Amino acid sequence: MQNTDYSDAEILREVYRWKTLFFPKNMVDLATKISGGDQSVLEELPGMVGGC
């Protein structure tokens, strides 16, 4: 991105915020894989907000 005062880390943080908002199942899946937690809770989450 050009002409911005954001650092690369700040841009990446904002991208993950938006991905978490619109794709909650994918982001929770990623977090549970990283932490080694139980993935059975993913059955209750929507795959995508809005369901195009």
N, C-alpha and C positions, 0 to 999 in steps of 0.2 A: 504494500500500500504506500502510496506516495502522499506527501503533504499532510502528514499526521504527527502529532506529538506523542503518540502511543509507542511504547517499546514492543518488541516481539512478544515478550511474556504477557504484557497486558492485552494484546490482540488475541493471543491463544486463550487466555482466561475468558475473554468475552465470547469467543467461539464456543468454548465448552459450556458456558452459561446458556447460550441459545440452543445448542444441541440437547442439553438436559431438559429444556423447556419443551421442545418439539418432539424429541425422541426419548422419552423417559425409560422405556424398557431397554433400549440399547445401552444407555449410559449406566443404568443400574447393573446390567449384565457385565459391563466392563469393570465397574467398581468391585463387584463380587468376585470376579476372576482375579483381580489384582490382590484382594484381601484374602482370598481362599475361603470365602464364606459359602453359605447355603444358597443355591440358585433356585430352589423350589418356590420362592416368593415371586418369581418373575411371571408366573402364570396369571397373577391377578392384575398386572400392570398393562396399560394400553401400549400397543406397538408404536403408534404415531398419533399425535393429537390432530384431530380433524378428519383423519381417515380418507384421504384423497381417493 
